[in-house]
Amino acid sequence: MLVRIPSDYLREKILEKRVWYVGDSMFQAIQWTSSASSSSPPLDSIQIWAHLNGVPLDLRHQEGLSPVAGLVGDPKETDDFTLNLVSLTLSHVKVEV
């Protein structure tokens, strides 16, 4: 699907992030060129949010969650939901897989 994004700033941000979710569907954004083919571009890795259940409270910080999230992928960041202990049972960690 081709989508024209007239704002230079917004287009740059979209291409920088590359992978987007709309509902439960994933989309990969790449810059169009006249030599672009209809085949999918290569995707070596993707960053996703892992939702971890049952992590003890004393491990609910970036360093403590890294070994657990490392079982899923390469840990990148933890959100404020997790760091502020909004949930006593659920942790969110962005991992690259």
Backbone bond lengths (Angstrom), bond angles and torsions (degrees), N, CA, C in turn:
res aa  C-N    CA-C-N  psi(-1)  N-CA   C-N-CA  omega(-1)  CA-C   N-CA-C  phi
1 M - - - 1.439 - - 1.524 107.83 -
2 L 1.285 117.27 133.30 1.456 122.08 175.57 1.519 109.30 -99.49
3 V 1.320 115.72 133.74 1.460 121.84 178.50 1.521 107.67 -131.03
4 R 1.307 116.47 127.91 1.464 121.38 177.53 1.520 108.76 -92.90
5 I 1.329 115.79 128.02 1.466 121.52 179.26 1.524 106.77 -119.37
6 P 1.343 117.87 103.69 1.463 120.84 -173.37 1.531 114.48 -69.50
7 S 1.317 118.64 -25.52 1.461 120.95 -178.65 1.533 109.91 -79.45
8 D 1.341 116.46 119.91 1.468 120.60 179.01 1.522 111.42 -59.66
9 Y 1.332 116.32 -43.54 1.466 120.85 -178.36 1.527 111.09 -62.90
10 L 1.320 116.86 -48.85 1.460 121.39 -178.87 1.534 111.21 -64.73
11 R 1.327 116.41 -41.90 1.463 120.51 178.70 1.525 110.47 -60.59
12 E 1.328 117.27 -43.12 1.467 121.84 179.15 1.533 110.78 -61.01
13 K 1.319 116.80 -43.95 1.473 121.05 -179.86 1.526 111.51 -65.43
14 I 1.318 116.94 -40.41 1.465 121.21 179.64 1.525 110.66 -65.40
15 L 1.328 116.82 -44.50 1.464 120.26 179.63 1.527 111.95 -68.82
16 E 1.324 116.56 -31.31 1.462 121.36 178.89 1.532 111.04 -66.36
17 K 1.318 116.60 -42.21 1.468 121.07 -179.03 1.528 111.60 -74.64
18 R 1.325 117.88 -33.79 1.469 126.89 176.05 1.517 115.38 69.68
19 V 1.317 119.75 -50.76 1.467 120.91 -175.65 1.520 109.21 -108.27
20 W 1.340 116.21 129.77 1.458 122.45 -177.79 1.513 109.68 -130.21
21 Y 1.312 116.06 150.00 1.459 122.02 175.40 1.516 109.14 -116.02
22 V 1.318 115.70 133.45 1.458 122.62 172.45 1.522 104.76 -124.60
23 G 1.335 115.45 110.01 1.461 118.96 -171.87 1.513 108.29 64.50
24 D 1.309 117.43 -125.71 1.464 120.02 178.18 1.531 111.74 -107.48
25 S 1.347 116.64 20.03 1.463 121.27 178.56 1.523 110.50 -107.85
26 M 1.339 116.18 137.19 1.452 122.23 -179.71 1.527 109.90 -100.23
27 F 1.337 115.95 138.46 1.457 122.14 177.61 1.515 108.68 -127.99
28 Q 1.330 116.10 143.46 1.458 121.67 175.49 1.519 107.93 -110.45
29 A 1.331 117.20 125.87 1.461 122.12 -178.26 1.519 109.65 -102.51
30 I 1.341 116.34 128.62 1.459 121.76 175.62 1.524 108.26 -136.20
31 Q 1.331 115.60 157.39 1.462 121.31 177.82 1.522 109.54 -70.37
32 W 1.327 116.95 131.60 1.456 120.88 178.69 1.518 109.80 -77.62
33 T 1.324 116.21 143.10 1.461 122.40 172.21 1.525 107.89 -134.39
34 S 1.305 116.91 161.22 1.469 120.20 -179.64 1.522 111.88 -67.56
35 S 1.324 116.67 -19.42 1.463 119.83 179.04 1.532 111.88 -96.87
36 A 1.314 116.89 10.20 1.464 120.69 -178.90 1.521 110.45 -64.40
37 S 1.310 115.65 140.24 1.461 119.77 178.59 1.520 109.19 -100.13
38 S 1.310 116.09 170.17 1.464 120.12 179.27 1.522 111.92 -83.50
39 S 1.340 117.28 -4.72 1.465 119.50 178.50 1.526 109.98 -79.13
40 S 1.302 115.70 156.34 1.466 121.02 -179.32 1.518 110.49 -69.77
41 P 1.330 117.24 140.65 1.467 119.84 176.98 1.528 109.25 -70.32
42 P 1.327 118.05 156.14 1.465 120.04 179.67 1.530 110.93 -64.67
43 L 1.305 115.13 144.37 1.462 121.27 178.50 1.526 107.09 -129.86
44 D 1.335 116.08 101.62 1.458 121.07 -176.56 1.517 112.66 -80.45
45 S 1.330 116.32 -36.13 1.462 120.91 -179.50 1.522 108.94 -153.53
46 I 1.332 115.28 164.92 1.457 121.30 179.88 1.522 108.35 -146.93
47 Q 1.322 116.70 144.19 1.460 120.71 175.30 1.517 108.62 -97.79
48 I 1.326 115.75 127.38 1.461 122.24 179.64 1.528 108.84 -131.63
49 W 1.331 116.13 159.75 1.457 121.15 174.83 1.521 108.59 -90.99
50 A 1.326 115.91 119.98 1.464 121.30 174.96 1.521 107.47 -91.13
51 H 1.319 117.23 132.84 1.461 123.01 178.34 1.527 106.93 -104.46
52 L 1.327 116.10 108.32 1.452 122.13 -173.82 1.524 110.03 -102.21
53 N 1.315 117.07 127.72 1.468 122.60 179.19 1.518 110.59 -103.66
54 G 1.325 116.15 144.26 1.456 121.61 171.53 1.518 115.87 77.85
55 V 1.331 118.82 17.19 1.465 120.49 177.22 1.531 107.72 -75.25
56 P 1.347 118.08 127.40 1.475 120.35 -179.24 1.531 112.22 -57.46
57 L 1.314 116.48 147.64 1.474 121.27 -176.85 1.518 112.55 -58.91
58 D 1.325 118.38 -32.84 1.470 119.31 -178.53 1.533 112.44 -72.59
59 L 1.326 117.93 -7.00 1.469 121.59 175.97 1.524 112.50 -107.63
60 R 1.335 117.80 8.34 1.468 121.69 -173.96 1.528 110.85 -86.72
61 H 1.330 115.77 58.25 1.456 123.71 173.31 1.524 106.69 -145.79
62 Q 1.319 117.91 168.97 1.472 122.16 -173.03 1.530 112.11 -53.92
63 E 1.320 117.54 -48.24 1.465 120.62 -177.04 1.531 111.67 -69.52
64 G 1.314 117.39 -36.07 1.458 121.18 -178.85 1.519 113.01 -73.13
65 L 1.323 116.42 -33.63 1.464 120.34 -179.08 1.530 112.70 -80.79
66 S 1.325 117.83 -20.11 1.462 120.59 -176.46 1.525 113.86 -58.24
67 P 1.342 120.02 -46.57 1.468 118.64 179.19 1.534 112.96 -63.51
68 V 1.339 116.73 -35.68 1.462 120.66 179.34 1.525 110.06 -70.15
69 A 1.337 116.52 -49.34 1.462 121.22 -179.99 1.520 111.08 -66.55
70 G 1.333 117.10 -26.40 1.455 121.63 178.20 1.519 113.01 -62.17
71 L 1.323 117.43 -18.74 1.460 120.98 176.08 1.530 111.20 -73.19
72 V 1.346 116.31 -20.66 1.467 121.96 179.56 1.524 110.52 -95.39
73 G 1.328 117.07 -43.44 1.461 122.27 -177.16 1.516 109.72 -173.59
74 D 1.319 117.08 -161.16 1.457 123.02 179.84 1.529 108.68 -87.93
75 P 1.351 118.55 109.93 1.471 121.07 -176.81 1.533 111.95 -61.94
76 K 1.346 115.82 136.28 1.458 121.67 -179.11 1.524 112.92 -116.27
77 E 1.330 117.83 -46.01 1.466 120.45 -178.73 1.519 110.71 -161.37
78 T 1.320 114.20 163.27 1.458 122.58 176.38 1.520 107.22 -122.51
79 D 1.327 117.63 143.95 1.465 120.40 -176.80 1.526 112.16 -89.83
80 D 1.346 115.77 169.34 1.466 121.77 179.90 1.526 111.71 -63.88
81 F 1.332 118.14 -31.23 1.466 122.54 176.89 1.526 109.66 -53.40
82 T 1.311 116.46 -44.61 1.458 122.09 -178.57 1.523 111.61 -77.50
83 L 1.331 117.04 -47.72 1.469 120.61 -176.62 1.521 112.46 -64.43
84 N 1.340 117.81 -29.70 1.469 121.70 179.49 1.530 112.55 -91.18
85 L 1.341 116.68 6.57 1.472 122.89 178.10 1.526 112.28 53.66
86 V 1.335 116.60 44.72 1.464 121.52 177.76 1.524 109.93 -61.72
87 S 1.316 116.86 -39.76 1.466 122.13 177.09 1.515 108.80 -114.36
88 L 1.323 116.24 140.33 1.463 119.79 178.77 1.530 112.08 -84.89
89 T 1.326 117.44 -7.62 1.460 119.81 -176.89 1.519 114.66 -123.08
90 L 1.331 118.68 -17.18 1.459 121.43 -172.46 1.527 111.58 -117.67
91 S 1.331 116.01 135.54 1.470 122.89 176.36 1.516 109.03 -125.92
92 H 1.330 116.42 145.37 1.462 121.90 177.29 1.532 108.28 -115.15
93 V 1.324 116.27 129.61 1.469 121.19 176.14 1.515 107.94 -136.71
94 K 1.328 116.89 129.31 1.461 120.53 175.65 1.532 106.89 -81.56
95 V 1.346 115.20 127.05 1.460 121.25 179.97 1.523 109.99 -126.74
96 E 1.306 116.00 149.86 1.459 120.74 174.29 1.520 107.70 -99.91
97 V 1.321 115.77 124.21 1.461 121.04 -179.80 1.513 109.82 -122.08
